């Protein structure tokens, strides 16, 4: 790949679909990333708390540079990420104090504090600022007086809509509560624990149990819930939908596997692994995958299985077949050229990890909360 003209600063500083993600791929594969790194920082780095997220702006640039020896630039960016995080934590606590419903971008992995926490955990491990994020996430899980979970979102998955009057509950790892669950669990495993954290993990898990469909190991979770579904305690989803990393059973199951590992809850860990293994063998679910991306396609399923399979032989046995399916679909449905979430770099990163069976040296999958 060669660097193209950047249309916007956001594209250059995007892990999801831009130059930052492409640079990260080159770094992981041991290729010359200099041209892409220059493209990434050619303009002033976006650092306003309303715009900067793990996948865009200063945190995304910092996440990429954390895999390089550019310590001075990274130190400057860390100051910006710290300021962004502190501002967003303060805003979130103020919202809770007022009793208002959350916006999912307050807490989620893609746009919210879970994503910033993922960066802090990858960059520093246990730290005071990470503990501030974890304390907020613990508070987020506390039930509201109206019976809704603390993470119930005020609008629909894509914003205000009549279909989503009363807001929605989001279960996915990218935009929903499985993301905070994964971060809280990974933090426990690395010794970053705040008061109430194990209990918060348990509250999320019990809520996911409530919305688990199917029977036994042939279980699944809806990606989202309406207010009416919550009030009637019944989902209208007829069965499993697309088995993606972002919203589907693979991402939700991996988060629960991490929770089981964090709490030494072998029963939960094994259930998550059995459900994931069944999902990976169920052609009716796999047939719903229509692209090869990490976010909602074959690469994301492969990498989730590869990471989860490190703890379970039954899941691990599916990895070679998933590699083949990814390669087959890649031939006929090539992705966009750039970005970890939606583009070619994400596909190549997932293929590289599974083919070499080697832990990523750049920790690139920390942005997906799939890492151990």
C-alpha positions in Angstrom: 0.0 0.0 0.0 1.2 3.5 -0.7 0.0 6.6 1.1 -2.8 8.5 -0.6 -3.8 12.1 -0.3 -5.8 12.6 2.9 -9.2 14.2 2.4 -9.7 15.0 6.1 -7.7 15.1 9.3 -10.2 12.7 10.8 -9.4 10.1 8.1 -5.6 10.4 8.8 -6.2 10.0 12.5 -8.6 7.1 12.4 -7.9 3.6 13.6 -11.3 2.4 12.3 -11.0 3.3 8.6 -8.0 5.5 8.1 -4.3 6.0 8.1 -3.7 5.3 11.8 -5.1 1.8 11.4 -3.0 1.2 8.3 0.1 2.4 10.1 -0.6 0.0 12.9 -0.8 -2.9 10.4 2.6 -2.1 9.0 4.1 -1.9 12.5 2.6 -5.3 13.4 3.8 -6.9 10.2 7.3 -5.5 10.6 7.0 -3.3 7.5 8.0 0.3 7.0 5.3 2.4 8.5 7.0 5.8 8.2 4.9 7.2 5.4 1.7 6.3 7.1 2.9 7.7 10.4 3.7 11.0 8.7 0.3 11.1 7.1 -1.3 10.4 10.5 0.3 13.5 12.2 0.5 15.8 9.2 -2.2 18.0 10.7 -2.9 19.1 14.2 -4.1 16.1 16.2 -7.8 16.3 17.2 -8.1 16.5 20.9 -11.5 18.0 21.8 -13.3 15.8 24.3 -16.4 15.8 22.1 -14.5 14.5 19.1 -11.5 12.5 20.3 -12.1 8.7 20.9 -10.1 5.5 20.9 -10.7 5.3 17.2 -10.4 9.0 16.2 -8.0 11.8 17.0 -5.4 12.0 19.8 -6.3 8.6 21.5 -6.1 6.8 18.1 -2.8 8.4 17.2 -1.4 7.6 20.7 -2.6 4.0 20.4 -0.7 3.6 17.2 2.4 5.5 18.4 2.5 3.2 21.5 3.9 0.6 19.2 6.8 2.8 18.1 9.9 4.3 19.8 8.6 7.8 19.4 8.4 8.5 23.2 8.5 12.3 23.1 5.5 12.6 20.8 3.7 9.9 22.7 4.3 11.7 26.0 2.6 14.9 24.6 -0.3 12.8 23.3 -0.7 11.1 26.7 -1.2 14.5 28.2 -4.0 15.2 25.7 -5.6 11.8 26.3 -5.5 12.4 30.0 -7.2 15.7 29.7 -9.8 14.2 27.4 -10.5 11.4 29.8 -10.7 13.5 32.8 -13.2 15.9 31.1 -15.4 13.0 30.0 -15.3 11.3 33.4 -16.4 14.5 35.0 -19.2 15.0 32.5 -20.4 11.4 32.9 -20.6 11.7 36.7 -22.5 14.9 36.4 -25.0 13.2 34.1 -25.5 10.4 36.6 -25.9 12.9 39.4 -28.8 14.5 37.5 -30.5 11.2 37.0 -30.4 11.5 33.2 -30.2 8.5 30.8 -26.8 8.0 29.2 -25.8 8.4 25.6 -24.1 5.3 24.5 -21.1 7.3 23.3 -20.6 8.3 26.9 -19.5 4.8 27.9 -19.0 2.6 24.8 -15.8 1.2 23.3 -16.0 2.9 20.0 -16.7 6.5 21.1 -16.8 6.5 24.9 -14.9 6.0 28.1 -14.6 2.3 27.7 -12.4 3.0 24.7 -10.3 5.5 26.5 -10.0 3.0 29.4 -8.8 0.4 26.9 -6.0 2.7 25.8 -5.0 3.5 29.3 -4.9 -0.2 30.2 -2.8 -1.0 27.1 -0.5 2.0 27.6 0.1 2.2 31.4 -1.5 -0.9 33.0 -2.8 0.0 36.4 -2.9 3.8 36.9 -4.8 6.5 38.8 -6.6 7.7 35.7 -7.6 4.2 34.7 -9.0 3.7 38.1 -11.1 6.8 37.7 -12.6 5.3 34.5 -13.2 2.0 36.3 -14.9 3.8 39.1 -17.2 5.5 36.7 -18.0 2.2 35.0 -18.8 0.6 38.3 -21.2 3.5 39.0 -22.7 3.0 35.5 -23.8 -0.5 36.4 -25.8 0.6 39.4 -29.5 0.2 38.8 -31.7 3.3 38.4 -34.8 4.1 40.4 -37.0 3.5 37.3 -35.8 -0.1 37.0 -33.6 0.5 33.9 -30.0 -0.5 34.0 -27.6 2.3 34.5 -26.3 2.0 30.9 -29.7 2.3 29.3 -29.2 4.7 26.4 -31.5 7.7 25.9 -31.8 7.3 22.1 -31.7 4.5 19.5 -28.5 2.8 18.3 -28.0 5.4 15.6 -29.7 8.4 17.3 -33.2 9.7 18.0 -35.9 7.6 16.2 -39.6 6.9 16.8 -38.8 3.2 16.7 -36.6 3.7 19.8 -38.8 5.9 21.9 -37.7 5.3 25.5 -34.2 4.6 24.4 -32.5 1.2 24.1 -30.3 -1.3 25.8 -27.2 -2.3 23.9 -25.6 -5.7 24.5 -22.7 -5.5 22.0 -19.0 -5.2 22.7 -18.5 -2.2 20.3 -21.4 0.0 21.4 -23.0 -1.8 24.3 -22.4 -3.1 27.8 -20.3 -6.1 26.8 -17.5 -3.5 26.2 -17.4 -2.2 29.8 -17.7 -5.9 30.9 -14.6 -6.8 28.9 -12.6 -3.8 30.2 -13.6 -4.3 33.8 -12.6 -8.0 33.5 -9.3 -7.4 31.8 -8.5 -4.8 34.4 -9.1 -7.3 37.2 -6.8 -9.7 35.5 -4.1 -7.1 35.5 -4.5 -6.0 39.0 -6.4 -2.8 38.4 -9.3 -3.1 40.8 -11.6 -0.4 42.4 -14.3 -0.9 45.0 -17.3 -2.6 43.6 -15.6 -3.8 40.5 -16.3 -7.6 40.9 -19.9 -6.8 41.8 -20.3 -4.6 38.7 -19.0 -7.5 36.5 -21.5 -9.8 38.2 -24.4 -7.3 37.6 -23.6 -7.1 33.9 -23.3 -10.8 33.6 -26.6 -11.4 35.3 -28.3 -8.9 33.0 -26.8 -10.7 30.0 -28.1 -14.0 31.4 -31.6 -12.4 31.6 -31.5 -11.7 27.8 -29.9 -14.9 26.7 -32.0 -16.7 24.1 -32.0 -20.3 23.0 -31.4 -23.3 25.2 -28.3 -24.8 26.8 -25.2 -24.2 24.7 -27.3 -23.3 21.7 -27.7 -19.8 23.1 -27.5 -16.3 21.7 -28.0 -12.7 22.6 -29.9 -9.9 20.8 -27.8 -7.0 19.8 -30.2 -4.4 21.2 -33.4 -4.1 23.2 -36.3 -1.7 22.9 -38.0 -0.1 26.0 -41.1 -2.3 25.3 -39.0 -5.4 25.3 -37.4 -4.5 28.5 -40.8 -3.8 30.1 -42.3 -7.0 29.0 -39.1 -9.0 29.8 -39.2 -10.6 26.3 -37.2 -10.0 23.2 -38.8 -10.0 19.8 -35.8 -11.4 18.1 -36.7 -14.7 16.5 -33.2 -16.2 16.9 -29.5 -15.6 16.4 -28.6 -12.8 14.0 -25.2 -12.0 12.4 -22.4 -13.5 14.5 -20.2 -10.4 14.4 -17.6 -9.1 16.8 -19.4 -5.7 17.2 -22.9 -6.7 18.1 -23.1 -10.5 17.8 -22.7 -13.6 20.0 -18.9 -13.8 19.4 -18.1 -10.5 21.0 -20.6 -10.9 23.8 -19.4 -14.5 24.5 -15.8 -13.4 24.6 -16.6 -10.6 27.1 -18.3 -13.2 29.4 -15.3 -15.6 29.0 -13.1 -12.8 30.3 -15.5 -12.2 33.1 -15.4 -15.8 34.1 -11.6 -15.7 34.0 -11.5 -12.5 36.1 -13.9 -13.8 38.8 -12.6 -17.5 38.7 -16.2 -18.4 37.7 -15.5 -21.6 35.7 -19.2 -22.2 35.0 -19.6 -18.9 33.3 -16.3 -19.2 31.4 -17.2 -22.7 30.1 -20.8 -21.6 29.1 -19.4 -18.7 27.1 -16.9 -21.0 25.4 -19.5 -23.7 24.6 -21.9 -21.0 23.2 -19.1 -19.5 21.1 -18.1 -23.0 19.8 -21.7 -23.7 18.8 -22.0 -20.3 17.1 -18.8 -21.0 15.0 -20.3 -24.4 13.9 -23.8 -23.1 13.0 -24.0 -22.5 9.3 -27.3 -20.7 9.7 -25.5 -18.0 11.7 -22.3 -17.9 9.7 -24.4 -17.5 6.5 -25.4 -14.1 7.7 -21.9 -12.7 7.4 -21.7 -10.7 4.3 -18.2 -9.1 4.4 -14.7 -9.8 5.7 -14.1 -6.9 8.1 -13.0 -7.1 11.7 -16.1 -5.1 12.8 -18.9 -7.1 11.4 -17.4 -9.7 9.2 -15.2 -12.8 9.0 -12.0 -11.3 10.2 -13.6 -10.3 13.5 -15.1 -13.7 14.0 -11.7 -15.3 13.3 -9.8 -13.1 15.7 -12.4 -13.5 18.4 -12.2 -17.3 18.0 -8.4 -17.2 18.0 -8.2 -15.2 21.2 -11.0 -17.2 23.0 -9.5 -20.4 21.7 -6.4 -19.9 23.8 -8.5 -21.0 26.7 -10.6 -23.7 25.1 -9.7 -26.5 22.7 -13.2 -26.8 21.3 -13.2 -23.1 20.2 -9.6 -23.4 18.9 -10.5 -26.2 16.5 -12.6 -23.8 14.5 -9.7 -21.4 13.7 -8.3 -23.2 10.6 -11.7 -23.5 9.0 -12.4 -19.8 9.7 -9.1 -18.9 8.2 -10.1 -20.7 5.0 -13.6 -19.1 5.0 -12.0 -15.6 5.4 -9.6 -16.2 2.5 -12.4 -17.4 0.3 -14.7 -14.5 1.0 -11.7 -12.1 0.7 -11.2 -13.1 -2.9 -14.7 -12.2 -3.9 -15.4 -9.3 -1.5 -12.3 -7.3 -0.8 -12.7 -4.6 1.9 -11.7 -0.9 1.7 -8.0 -0.2 1.7 -7.6 1.3 5.1 -8.4 0.9 8.8 -8.5 -1.8 11.4 -12.3 -2.0 11.9 -13.5 -1.9 8.3 -10.5 -2.3 6.0 -7.8 -4.5 4.6 -5.4 -3.9 7.5 -7.8 -5.5 10.0 -8.2 -8.5 7.7 -4.4 -8.9 7.4 -3.9 -8.5 11.1 -6.4 -11.2 12.0 -4.9 -13.5 9.4 -1.4 -12.9 10.6 -2.3 -13.6 14.3 -4.1 -16.8 13.5 -1.6 -18.1 10.9 1.4 -17.5 13.1 -0.4 -18.2 16.4 1.7 -15.4 17.8 0.5 -12.8 20.3 0.5 -9.4 18.5 3.6 -7.5 19.4 1.8 -4.1 19.0 -1.1 -5.3 21.1 -3.3 -4.0 18.2 -6.3 -6.0 19.4 -6.4 -4.1 22.7 -8.6 -1.7 20.8 -11.1 -4.5 20.3 -10.9 -5.7 24.0 -10.1 -9.1 22.6 -6.6 -9.3 24.1 -5.8 -11.3 27.2 
